[in-house]
Amino acid sequence: MFYRYALALVAFIVVPASAAAPASLTGRWKTDDGKGIVAMAPCGAKMCGRIAELLIREPAGGQRDERNPDKAKRARKVEGLQIYWDLVPHGEGWKGEGYSPEDGRYYTAHLRVKGNRLTMKGCVAVFCRTVTWTRMA
């Protein structure tokens, strides 16, 4: 009898309660400033995000990644640029890496979907910024 209770206790400890998967990131999201649309999609076993479309007036030849800290990358177009990678489930949201072509900074990204809203918190060292994007229909 003691053996059954001990076995049940071990099974309870070894098999943790399954955590709920975070809401899906997949889709097109309009940025909080209305300047662009980011497409989130699987890339391998993880999620990634690309600037699918710029909604601002672009210079002739397209907007370039002029503020990138790597001078060799400053001539690449912003439209189509991958700005999120290695996004994996983390608690009730997603965690991975991000890049902002507006200021040329790389950061740790924390994303969370609630309904048609995507809240993204980006942190560089101890400095963080949070924005909320809207899912495109």
N, CA, C and O atoms as a GROMACS GRO file, in nm:
protein
  548
    1MET      N    1   0.083  -0.119   0.000
    1MET     CA    2   0.000   0.000   0.000
    1MET      C    3   0.087   0.126   0.000
    1MET      O    4   0.064   0.219  -0.077
    2PHE      N    5   0.188   0.127   0.087
    2PHE     CA    6   0.280   0.239   0.091
    2PHE      C    7   0.347   0.257  -0.046
    2PHE      O    8   0.368   0.369  -0.091
    3TYR      N    9   0.378   0.146  -0.109
    3TYR     CA   10   0.443   0.148  -0.239
    3TYR      C   11   0.358   0.224  -0.342
    3TYR      O   12   0.411   0.304  -0.419
    4ARG      N   13   0.225   0.200  -0.344
    4ARG     CA   14   0.135   0.269  -0.437
    4ARG      C   15   0.135   0.420  -0.413
    4ARG      O   16   0.138   0.498  -0.508
    5TYR      N   17   0.132   0.461  -0.287
    5TYR     CA   18   0.132   0.604  -0.256
    5TYR      C   19   0.264   0.669  -0.297
    5TYR      O   20   0.267   0.779  -0.351
    6ALA      N   21   0.373   0.598  -0.269
    6ALA     CA   22   0.505   0.650  -0.308
    6ALA      C   23   0.515   0.662  -0.460
    6ALA      O   24   0.567   0.761  -0.511
    7LEU      N   25   0.466   0.562  -0.532
    7LEU     CA   26   0.467   0.566  -0.678
    7LEU      C   27   0.382   0.680  -0.730
    7LEU      O   28   0.423   0.750  -0.823
    8ALA      N   29   0.266   0.701  -0.673
    8ALA     CA   30   0.178   0.811  -0.714
    8ALA      C   31   0.244   0.945  -0.687
    8ALA      O   32   0.233   1.037  -0.769
    9LEU      N   33   0.313   0.959  -0.574
    9LEU     CA   34   0.383   1.082  -0.540
    9LEU      C   35   0.495   1.110  -0.640
    9LEU      O   36   0.512   1.223  -0.684
   10VAL      N   37   0.572   1.007  -0.674
   10VAL     CA   38   0.680   1.022  -0.772
   10VAL      C   39   0.623   1.063  -0.908
   10VAL      O   40   0.678   1.152  -0.973
   11ALA      N   41   0.515   1.001  -0.950
   11ALA     CA   42   0.452   1.036  -1.079
   11ALA      C   43   0.405   1.181  -1.077
   11ALA      O   44   0.416   1.251  -1.177
   12PHE      N   45   0.352   1.226  -0.966
   12PHE     CA   46   0.305   1.364  -0.954
   12PHE      C   47   0.420   1.462  -0.965
   12PHE      O   48   0.407   1.567  -1.028
   13ILE      N   49   0.534   1.428  -0.904
   13ILE     CA   50   0.650   1.517  -0.907
   13ILE      C   51   0.716   1.516  -1.044
   13ILE      O   52   0.757   1.622  -1.093
   14VAL      N   53   0.728   1.400  -1.108
   14VAL     CA   54   0.798   1.386  -1.235
   14VAL      C   55   0.718   1.445  -1.350
   14VAL      O   56   0.777   1.501  -1.443
   15VAL      N   57   0.587   1.433  -1.348
   15VAL     CA   58   0.504   1.481  -1.458
   15VAL      C   59   0.444   1.616  -1.419
   15VAL      O   60   0.341   1.619  -1.351
   16PRO      N   61   0.506   1.727  -1.460
   16PRO     CA   62   0.453   1.857  -1.424
   16PRO      C   63   0.323   1.886  -1.498
   16PRO      O   64   0.296   1.829  -1.604
   17ALA      N   65   0.246   1.974  -1.442
   17ALA     CA   66   0.123   2.015  -1.509
   17ALA      C   67   0.162   2.082  -1.640
   17ALA      O   68   0.254   2.163  -1.644
   18SER      N   69   0.092   2.049  -1.746
   18SER     CA   70   0.127   2.106  -1.875
   18SER      C   71   0.086   2.253  -1.880
   18SER      O   72  -0.026   2.290  -1.846
   19ALA      N   73   0.180   2.335  -1.923
   19ALA     CA   74   0.155   2.478  -1.935
   19ALA      C   75   0.080   2.504  -2.065
   19ALA      O   76   0.103   2.437  -2.166
   20ALA      N   77  -0.009   2.598  -2.061
   20ALA     CA   78  -0.085   2.633  -2.181
   20ALA      C   79   0.010   2.699  -2.282
   20ALA      O   80   0.094   2.780  -2.245
   21ALA      N   81  -0.006   2.662  -2.407
   21ALA     CA   82   0.076   2.722  -2.512
   21ALA      C   83   0.033   2.867  -2.532
   21ALA      O   84  -0.085   2.898  -2.520
   22PRO      N   85   0.128   2.956  -2.564
   22PRO     CA   86   0.091   3.095  -2.587
   22PRO      C   87   0.008   3.108  -2.715
   22PRO      O   88   0.014   3.022  -2.803
   23ALA      N   89  -0.068   3.215  -2.724
   23ALA     CA   90  -0.149   3.240  -2.843
   23ALA      C   91  -0.059   3.254  -2.965
   23ALA      O   92   0.056   3.296  -2.954
   24SER      N   93  -0.111   3.218  -3.079
   24SER     CA   94  -0.035   3.219  -3.204
   24SER      C   95   0.008   3.360  -3.246
   24SER      O   96  -0.071   3.455  -3.238
   25LEU      N   97   0.132   3.371  -3.289
   25LEU     CA   98   0.185   3.497  -3.344
   25LEU      C   99   0.159   3.508  -3.494
   25LEU      O  100   0.165   3.617  -3.550
   26THR      N  101   0.131   3.396  -3.558
   26THR     CA  102   0.121   3.391  -3.703
   26THR      C  103   0.021   3.493  -3.754
   26THR      O  104  -0.092   3.503  -3.705
   27GLY      N  105   0.062   3.568  -3.855
   27GLY     CA  106  -0.026   3.666  -3.917
   27GLY      C  107   0.046   3.795  -3.949
   27GLY      O  108   0.168   3.805  -3.937
   28ARG      N  109  -0.033   3.893  -3.990
   28ARG     CA  110   0.019   4.024  -4.027
   28ARG      C  111  -0.024   4.124  -3.920
   28ARG      O  112  -0.140   4.127  -3.880
   29TRP      N  113   0.072   4.206  -3.875
   29TRP     CA  114   0.050   4.299  -3.765
   29TRP      C  115   0.087   4.440  -3.807
   29TRP      O  116   0.197   4.464  -3.858
   30LYS      N  117  -0.004   4.534  -3.784
   30LYS     CA  118   0.024   4.675  -3.812
   30LYS      C  119   0.093   4.735  -3.692
   30LYS      O  120   0.046   4.720  -3.579
   31THR      N  121   0.204   4.804  -3.716
   31THR     CA  122   0.282   4.862  -3.607
   31THR      C  123   0.205   4.974  -3.538
   31THR      O  124   0.113   5.032  -3.596
   32ASP      N  125   0.242   5.003  -3.415
   32ASP     CA  126   0.172   5.103  -3.335
   32ASP      C  127   0.178   5.242  -3.397
   32ASP      O  128   0.085   5.321  -3.380
   33ASP      N  129   0.285   5.274  -3.469
   33ASP     CA  130   0.299   5.406  -3.530
   33ASP      C  131   0.238   5.412  -3.671
   33ASP      O  132   0.240   5.517  -3.735
   34GLY      N  133   0.184   5.298  -3.718
   34GLY     CA  134   0.119   5.295  -3.850
   34GLY      C  135   0.216   5.302  -3.967
   34GLY      O  136   0.173   5.325  -4.080
   35LYS      N  137   0.345   5.281  -3.942
   35LYS     CA  138   0.444   5.293  -4.049
   35LYS      C  139   0.464   5.166  -4.129
   35LYS      O  140   0.521   5.169  -4.238
   36GLY      N  141   0.418   5.052  -4.075
   36GLY     CA  142   0.443   4.929  -4.148
   36GLY      C  143   0.361   4.812  -4.100
   36GLY      O  144   0.289   4.819  -4.001
   37ILE      N  145   0.374   4.704  -4.176
   37ILE     CA  146   0.309   4.578  -4.143
   37ILE      C  147   0.417   4.472  -4.132
   37ILE      O  148   0.501   4.457  -4.222
   38VAL      N  149   0.415   4.398  -4.021
   38VAL     CA  150   0.512   4.292  -3.996
   38VAL      C  151   0.440   4.159  -4.008
   38VAL      O  152   0.336   4.138  -3.946
   39ALA      N  153   0.496   4.068  -4.087
   39ALA     CA  154   0.440   3.934  -4.104
   39ALA      C  155   0.517   3.839  -4.013
   39ALA      O  156   0.639   3.826  -4.023
   40MET      N  157   0.443   3.772  -3.925
   40MET     CA  158   0.502   3.673  -3.835
   40MET      C  159   0.467   3.535  -3.888
   40MET      O  160   0.352   3.507  -3.920
   41ALA      N  161   0.568   3.449  -3.899
   41ALA     CA  162   0.547   3.315  -3.955
   41ALA      C  163   0.651   3.219  -3.899
   41ALA      O  164   0.756   3.261  -3.851
   42PRO      N  165   0.620   3.089  -3.906
   42PRO     CA  166   0.720   2.991  -3.863
   42PRO      C  167   0.843   2.996  -3.952
   42PRO      O  168   0.833   3.017  -4.073
   43CYS      N  169   0.960   2.975  -3.891
   43CYS     CA  170   1.084   2.957  -3.968
   43CYS      C  171   1.156   2.842  -3.898
   43CYS      O  172   1.227   2.861  -3.799
   44GLY      N  173   1.137   2.726  -3.952
   44GLY     CA  174   1.185   2.606  -3.887
   44GLY      C  175   1.096   2.576  -3.767
   44GLY      O  176   0.974   2.582  -3.778
   45ALA      N  177   1.155   2.543  -3.655
   45ALA     CA  178   1.079   2.511  -3.535
   45ALA      C  179   1.046   2.636  -3.453
   45ALA      O  180   0.979   2.626  -3.350
   46LYS      N  181   1.092   2.750  -3.496
   46LYS     CA  182   1.072   2.876  -3.422
   46LYS      C  183   0.986   2.971  -3.505
   46LYS      O  184   0.939   2.935  -3.613
   47MET      N  185   0.966   3.092  -3.453
   47MET     CA  186   0.890   3.195  -3.526
   47MET      C  187   0.984   3.308  -3.563
   47MET      O  188   1.083   3.335  -3.495
   48CYS      N  189   0.951   3.375  -3.674
   48CYS     CA  190   1.027   3.490  -3.721
   48CYS      C  191   0.930   3.598  -3.767
   48CYS      O  192   0.812   3.572  -3.788
   49GLY      N  193   0.981   3.718  -3.783
   49GLY     CA  194   0.900   3.828  -3.832
   49GLY      C  195   0.976   3.912  -3.933
   49GLY      O  196   1.094   3.942  -3.915
   50ARG      N  197   0.905   3.950  -4.041
   50ARG     CA  198   0.965   4.033  -4.147
   50ARG      C  199   0.878   4.155  -4.171
   50ARG      O  200   0.756   4.150  -4.153
   51ILE      N  201   0.940   4.263  -4.212
   51ILE     CA  202   0.864   4.381  -4.252
   51ILE      C  203   0.804   4.348  -4.388
   51ILE      O  204   0.875   4.343  -4.488
   52ALA      N  205   0.674   4.324  -4.389
   52ALA     CA  206   0.606   4.283  -4.512
   52ALA      C  207   0.575   4.401  -4.602
   52ALA      O  208   0.576   4.389  -4.725
   53GLU      N  209   0.549   4.515  -4.540
   53GLU     CA  210   0.508   4.631  -4.619
   53GLU      C  211   0.533   4.758  -4.539
   53GLU      O  212   0.505   4.764  -4.419
   54LEU      N  213   0.586   4.861  -4.606
   54LEU     CA  214   0.599   4.992  -4.544
   54LEU      C  215   0.479   5.076  -4.586
   54LEU      O  216   0.442   5.077  -4.704
   55LEU      N  217   0.420   5.146  -4.492
   55LEU     CA  218   0.301   5.228  -4.519
   55LEU      C  219   0.334   5.376  -4.523
   55LEU      O  220   0.245   5.461  -4.518
   56ILE      N  221   0.461   5.406  -4.532
   56ILE     CA  222   0.507   5.545  -4.538
   56ILE      C  223   0.561   5.572  -4.678
   56ILE      O  224   0.591   5.480  -4.754
   57ARG      N  225   0.573   5.696  -4.709
   57ARG     CA  226   0.633   5.734  -4.837
   57ARG      C  227   0.783   5.702  -4.830
   57ARG      O  228   0.854   5.747  -4.740
   58GLU      N  229   0.828   5.625  -4.927
   58GLU     CA  230   0.968   5.584  -4.931
   58GLU      C  231   1.047   5.667  -5.031
   58GLU      O  232   0.991   5.718  -5.128
   59PRO      N  233   1.175   5.681  -5.007
   59PRO     CA  234   1.259   5.750  -5.107
   59PRO      C  235   1.270   5.664  -5.233
   59PRO      O  236   1.240   5.545  -5.231
   60ALA      N  237   1.313   5.726  -5.341
   60ALA     CA  238   1.333   5.652  -5.466
   60ALA      C  239   1.426   5.533  -5.440
   60ALA      O  240   1.532   5.549  -5.379
   61GLY      N  241   1.387   5.415  -5.487
   61GLY     CA  242   1.469   5.295  -5.467
   61GLY      C  243   1.438   5.222  -5.338
   61GLY      O  244   1.491   5.114  -5.314
   62GLY      N  245   1.352   5.280  -5.253
   62GLY     CA  246   1.312   5.214  -5.130
   62GLY      C  247   1.389   5.258  -5.007
   62GLY      O  248   1.503   5.302  -5.016
   63GLN      N  249   1.325   5.244  -4.892
   63GLN     CA  250   1.386   5.279  -4.764
   63GLN      C  251   1.500   5.182  -4.734
   63GLN      O  252   1.484   5.061  -4.752
   64ARG      N  253   1.613   5.232  -4.689
   64ARG     CA  254   1.730   5.150  -4.660
   64ARG      C  255   1.757   5.142  -4.509
   64ARG      O  256   1.712   5.227  -4.432
   65ASP      N  257   1.830   5.041  -4.470
   65ASP     CA  258   1.864   5.016  -4.330
   65ASP      C  259   1.985   5.103  -4.291
   65ASP      O  260   2.089   5.050  -4.252
   66GLU      N  261   1.970   5.233  -4.301
   66GLU     CA  262   2.079   5.330  -4.288
   66GLU      C  263   2.142   5.338  -4.149
   66GLU      O  264   2.256   5.381  -4.136
   67ARG      N  265   2.070   5.299  -4.047
   67ARG     CA  266   2.122   5.312  -3.910
   67ARG      C  267   2.181   5.181  -3.855
   67ARG      O  268   2.214   5.173  -3.737
   68ASN      N  269   2.194   5.081  -3.939
   68ASN     CA  270   2.248   4.954  -3.894
   68ASN      C  271   2.391   4.975  -3.845
   68ASN      O  272   2.469   5.043  -3.912
   69PRO      N  273   2.427   4.918  -3.728
   69PRO     CA  274   2.564   4.934  -3.679
   69PRO      C  275   2.669   4.870  -3.770
   69PRO      O  276   2.786   4.907  -3.766
   70ASP      N  277   2.627   4.773  -3.852
   70ASP     CA  278   2.717   4.708  -3.948
   70ASP      C  279   2.708   4.786  -4.080
   70ASP      O  280   2.607   4.775  -4.150
   71LYS      N  281   2.809   4.862  -4.113
   71LYS     CA  282   2.808   4.947  -4.232
   71LYS      C  283   2.778   4.867  -4.359
   71LYS      O  284   2.721   4.922  -4.454
   72ALA      N  285   2.816   4.739  -4.363
   72ALA     CA  286   2.794   4.656  -4.482
   72ALA      C  287   2.645   4.628  -4.504
   72ALA      O  288   2.605   4.591  -4.615
   73LYS      N  289   2.562   4.646  -4.402
   73LYS     CA  290   2.419   4.618  -4.413
   73LYS      C  291   2.334   4.743  -4.436
   73LYS      O  292   2.212   4.733  -4.450
   74ARG      N  293   2.394   4.857  -4.441
   74ARG     CA  294   2.318   4.982  -4.451
   74ARG      C  295   2.250   5.004  -4.586
   74ARG      O  296   2.160   5.088  -4.595
   75ALA      N  297   2.290   4.934  -4.689
   75ALA     CA  298   2.230   4.951  -4.820
   75ALA      C  299   2.110   4.858  -4.842
   75ALA      O  300   2.041   4.871  -4.943
   76ARG      N  301   2.085   4.764  -4.752
   76ARG     CA  302   1.974   4.670  -4.773
   76ARG      C  303   1.840   4.738  -4.751
   76ARG      O  304   1.827   4.830  -4.669
   77LYS      N  305   1.740   4.692  -4.826
   77LYS     CA  306   1.606   4.748  -4.816
   77LYS      C  307   1.541   4.708  -4.685
   77LYS      O  308   1.562   4.597  -4.634
   78VAL      N  309   1.461   4.799  -4.630
   78VAL     CA  310   1.389   4.771  -4.506
   78VAL      C  311   1.270   4.681  -4.534
   78VAL      O  312   1.242   4.590  -4.456
   79GLU      N  313   1.198   4.706  -4.644
   79GLU     CA  314   1.085   4.620  -4.677
   79GLU      C  315   1.138   4.480  -4.709
   79GLU      O  316   1.226   4.464  -4.794
   80GLY      N  317   1.085   4.379  -4.640
   80GLY     CA  318   1.131   4.242  -4.655
   80GLY      C  319   1.235   4.202  -4.551
   80GLY      O  320   1.271   4.085  -4.542
   81LEU      N  321   1.282   4.297  -4.474
   81LEU     CA  322   1.387   4.273  -4.375
   81LEU      C  323   1.334   4.190  -4.257
   81LEU      O  324   1.227   4.220  -4.203
   82GLN      N  325   1.408   4.087  -4.220
   82GLN     CA  326   1.372   4.007  -4.102
   82GLN      C  327   1.410   4.088  -3.978
   82GLN      O  328   1.526   4.126  -3.962
   83ILE      N  329   1.312   4.113  -3.890
   83ILE     CA  330   1.339   4.191  -3.770
   83ILE      C  331   1.316   4.112  -3.641
   83ILE      O  332   1.348   4.161  -3.533
   84TYR      N  333   1.262   3.990  -3.651
   84TYR     CA  334   1.249   3.899  -3.536
   84TYR      C  335   1.296   3.762  -3.577
   84TYR      O  336   1.272   3.718  -3.689
   85TRP      N  337   1.366   3.692  -3.486
   85TRP     CA  338   1.410   3.556  -3.511
   85TRP      C  339   1.426   3.484  -3.378
   85TRP      O  340   1.432   3.545  -3.272
   86ASP      N  341   1.430   3.353  -3.389
   86ASP     CA  342   1.447   3.266  -3.272
   86ASP      C  343   1.338   3.286  -3.167
   86ASP      O  344   1.364   3.270  -3.048
   87LEU      N  345   1.216   3.320  -3.209
   87LEU     CA  346   1.106   3.336  -3.115
   87LEU      C  347   1.053   3.199  -3.075
   87LEU      O  348   1.017   3.117  -3.160
   88VAL      N  349   1.050   3.175  -2.945
   88VAL     CA  350   1.002   3.048  -2.890
   88VAL      C  351   0.903   3.077  -2.778
   88VAL      O  352   0.907   3.183  -2.716
   89PRO      N  353   0.811   2.981  -2.752
   89PRO     CA  354   0.718   3.001  -2.640
   89PRO      C  355   0.795   3.025  -2.511
   89PRO      O  356   0.896   2.960  -2.483
   90HIS      N  357   0.743   3.119  -2.433
   90HIS     CA  358   0.806   3.154  -2.306
   90HIS      C  359   0.696   3.200  -2.211
   90HIS      O  360   0.646   3.312  -2.223
   91GLY      N  361   0.657   3.114  -2.118
   91GLY     CA  362   0.545   3.146  -2.029
   91GLY      C  363   0.417   3.161  -2.111
   91GLY      O  364   0.381   3.070  -2.186
   92GLU      N  365   0.350   3.273  -2.096
   92GLU     CA  366   0.226   3.299  -2.170
   92GLU      C  367   0.251   3.374  -2.300
   92GLU      O  368   0.157   3.417  -2.366
   93GLY      N  369   0.377   3.390  -2.336
   93GLY     CA  370   0.410   3.465  -2.457
   93GLY      C  371   0.524   3.401  -2.534
   93GLY      O  372   0.539   3.279  -2.536
   94TRP      N  373   0.603   3.486  -2.597
   94TRP     CA  374   0.714   3.444  -2.682
   94TRP      C  375   0.838   3.525  -2.646
   94TRP      O  376   0.827   3.639  -2.602
   95LYS      N  377   0.954   3.465  -2.665
   95LYS     CA  378   1.079   3.535  -2.638
   95LYS      C  379   1.177   3.503  -2.749
   95LYS      O  380   1.184   3.389  -2.795
   96GLY      N  381   1.252   3.603  -2.791
   96GLY     CA  382   1.352   3.583  -2.895
   96GLY      C  383   1.434   3.708  -2.914
   96GLY      O  384   1.453   3.788  -2.822
   97GLU      N  385   1.483   3.725  -3.035
   97GLU     CA  386   1.568   3.838  -3.068
   97GLU      C  387   1.498   3.930  -3.167
   97GLU      O  388   1.419   3.884  -3.250
   98GLY      N  389   1.529   4.060  -3.159
   98GLY     CA  390   1.469   4.155  -3.250
   98GLY      C  391   1.569   4.261  -3.294
   98GLY      O  392   1.677   4.276  -3.237
   99TYR      N  393   1.528   4.333  -3.397
   99TYR     CA  394   1.611   4.441  -3.452
   99TYR      C  395   1.519   4.554  -3.496
   99TYR      O  396   1.414   4.529  -3.556
  100SER      N  397   1.557   4.677  -3.467
  100SER     CA  398   1.481   4.795  -3.508
  100SER      C  399   1.560   4.872  -3.612
  100SER      O  400   1.663   4.931  -3.580
  101PRO      N  401   1.514   4.874  -3.738
  101PRO     CA  402   1.584   4.952  -3.839
  101PRO      C  403   1.570   5.103  -3.816
  101PRO      O  404   1.646   5.182  -3.873
  102GLU      N  405   1.474   5.143  -3.734
  102GLU     CA  406   1.458   5.287  -3.706
  102GLU      C  407   1.576   5.344  -3.628
  102GLU      O  408   1.617   5.457  -3.652
  103ASP      N  409   1.631   5.265  -3.535
  103ASP     CA  410   1.744   5.315  -3.457
  103ASP      C  411   1.868   5.226  -3.466
  103ASP      O  412   1.970   5.258  -3.405
  104GLY      N  413   1.860   5.116  -3.542
  104GLY     CA  414   1.975   5.028  -3.561
  104GLY      C  415   2.014   4.949  -3.438
  104GLY      O  416   2.131   4.916  -3.421
  105ARG      N  417   1.916   4.918  -3.352
  105ARG     CA  418   1.948   4.845  -3.229
  105ARG      C  419   1.894   4.703  -3.232
  105ARG      O  420   1.784   4.677  -3.281
  106TYR      N  421   1.974   4.612  -3.178
  106TYR     CA  422   1.933   4.474  -3.156
  106TYR      C  423   1.888   4.464  -3.011
  106TYR      O  424   1.943   4.531  -2.924
  107TYR      N  425   1.787   4.380  -2.985
  107TYR     CA  426   1.733   4.371  -2.850
  107TYR      C  427   1.672   4.235  -2.823
  107TYR      O  428   1.645   4.157  -2.915
  108THR      N  429   1.649   4.207  -2.695
  108THR     CA  430   1.576   4.088  -2.654
  108THR      C  431   1.428   4.123  -2.662
  108THR      O  432   1.384   4.224  -2.607
  109ALA      N  433   1.352   4.039  -2.730
  109ALA     CA  434   1.209   4.067  -2.752
  109ALA      C  435   1.121   3.973  -2.670
  109ALA      O  436   1.144   3.852  -2.665
  110HIS      N  437   1.020   4.030  -2.608
  110HIS     CA  438   0.918   3.956  -2.534
  110HIS      C  439   0.784   3.994  -2.597
  110HIS      O  440   0.746   4.111  -2.594
  111LEU      N  441   0.713   3.897  -2.655
  111LEU     CA  442   0.588   3.925  -2.723
  111LEU      C  443   0.474   3.848  -2.658
  111LEU      O  444   0.492   3.736  -2.610
  112ARG      N  445   0.357   3.910  -2.659
  112ARG     CA  446   0.239   3.845  -2.600
  112ARG      C  447   0.116   3.885  -2.681
  112ARG      O  448   0.092   4.003  -2.706
  113VAL      N  449   0.040   3.784  -2.720
  113VAL     CA  450  -0.081   3.806  -2.800
  113VAL      C  451  -0.203   3.794  -2.710
  113VAL      O  452  -0.217   3.700  -2.633
  114LYS      N  453  -0.292   3.892  -2.723
  114LYS     CA  454  -0.421   3.889  -2.654
  114LYS      C  455  -0.524   3.937  -2.756
  114LYS      O  456  -0.531   4.056  -2.788
  115GLY      N  457  -0.604   3.843  -2.806
  115GLY     CA  458  -0.704   3.878  -2.907
  115GLY      C  459  -0.636   3.927  -3.033
  115GLY      O  460  -0.552   3.858  -3.090
  116ASN      N  461  -0.672   4.047  -3.076
  116ASN     CA  462  -0.613   4.102  -3.198
  116ASN      C  463  -0.502   4.203  -3.167
  116ASN      O  464  -0.469   4.287  -3.251
  117ARG      N  465  -0.444   4.194  -3.048
  117ARG     CA  466  -0.336   4.283  -3.006
  117ARG      C  467  -0.209   4.202  -2.977
  117ARG      O  468  -0.214   4.094  -2.918
  118LEU      N  469  -0.096   4.258  -3.019
  118LEU     CA  470   0.033   4.199  -2.992
  118LEU      C  471   0.115   4.303  -2.916
  118LEU      O  472   0.148   4.409  -2.970
  119THR      N  473   0.147   4.272  -2.792
  119THR     CA  474   0.229   4.361  -2.712
  119THR      C  475   0.372   4.312  -2.720
  119THR      O  476   0.401   4.195  -2.693
  120MET      N  477   0.461   4.401  -2.758
  120MET     CA  478   0.601   4.367  -2.774
  120MET      C  479   0.683   4.456  -2.682
  120MET      O  480   0.672   4.578  -2.686
  121LYS      N  481   0.764   4.392  -2.600
  121LYS     CA  482   0.856   4.464  -2.512
  121LYS      C  483   0.996   4.431  -2.559
  121LYS      O  484   1.036   4.315  -2.564
  122GLY      N  485   1.071   4.534  -2.594
  122GLY     CA  486   1.208   4.516  -2.639
  122GLY      C  487   1.304   4.577  -2.539
  122GLY      O  488   1.284   4.691  -2.496
  123CYS      N  489   1.406   4.503  -2.500
  123CYS     CA  490   1.501   4.551  -2.399
  123CYS      C  491   1.644   4.544  -2.449
  123CYS      O  492   1.688   4.444  -2.506
  124VAL      N  493   1.717   4.654  -2.427
  124VAL     CA  494   1.860   4.660  -2.450
  124VAL      C  495   1.920   4.691  -2.313
  124VAL      O  496   1.898   4.799  -2.258
  125ALA      N  497   1.994   4.596  -2.259
  125ALA     CA  498   2.045   4.605  -2.122
  125ALA      C  499   1.926   4.625  -2.028
  125ALA      O  500   1.837   4.540  -2.025
  126VAL      N  501   1.922   4.734  -1.952
  126VAL     CA  502   1.811   4.757  -1.859
  126VAL      C  503   1.706   4.852  -1.916
  126VAL      O  504   1.606   4.880  -1.850
  127PHE      N  505   1.725   4.900  -2.037
  127PHE     CA  506   1.632   4.993  -2.098
  127PHE      C  507   1.532   4.918  -2.185
  127PHE      O  508   1.571   4.844  -2.276
  128CYS      N  509   1.403   4.937  -2.157
  128CYS     CA  510   1.299   4.866  -2.229
  128CYS      C  511   1.197   4.963  -2.288
  128CYS      O  512   1.178   5.074  -2.238
  129ARG      N  513   1.134   4.918  -2.395
  129ARG     CA  514   1.026   4.994  -2.458
  129ARG      C  515   0.917   4.894  -2.494
  129ARG      O  516   0.946   4.784  -2.541
  130THR      N  517   0.790   4.932  -2.471
  130THR     CA  518   0.678   4.846  -2.502
  130THR      C  519   0.587   4.913  -2.602
  130THR      O  520   0.555   5.031  -2.589
  131VAL      N  521   0.546   4.837  -2.704
  131VAL     CA  522   0.452   4.886  -2.806
  131VAL      C  523   0.344   4.781  -2.825
  131VAL      O  524   0.363   4.664  -2.792
  132THR      N  525   0.232   4.825  -2.878
  132THR     CA  526   0.121   4.732  -2.906
  132THR      C  527   0.082   4.744  -3.052
  132THR      O  528   0.053   4.852  -3.102
  133TRP      N  529   0.082   4.631  -3.120
  133TRP     CA  530   0.046   4.625  -3.261
  133TRP      C  531  -0.093   4.564  -3.274
  133TRP      O  532  -0.143   4.501  -3.181
  134THR      N  533  -0.154   4.583  -3.391
  134THR     CA  534  -0.289   4.533  -3.417
  134THR      C  535  -0.287   4.431  -3.530
  134THR      O  536  -0.224   4.453  -3.634
  135ARG      N  537  -0.356   4.319  -3.509
  135ARG     CA  538  -0.364   4.215  -3.613
  135ARG      C  539  -0.444   4.268  -3.732
  135ARG      O  540  -0.550   4.328  -3.715
  136MET      N  541  -0.391   4.245  -3.851
  136MET     CA  542  -0.461   4.284  -3.975
  136MET      C  543  -0.562   4.174  -4.009
  136MET      O  544  -0.533   4.055  -3.993
  137ALA      N  545  -0.678   4.214  -4.055
  137ALA     CA  546  -0.783   4.118  -4.090
  137ALA      C  547  -0.754   4.051  -4.221
  137ALA      O  548  -0.831   3.967  -4.267
   0.00000   0.00000   0.00000
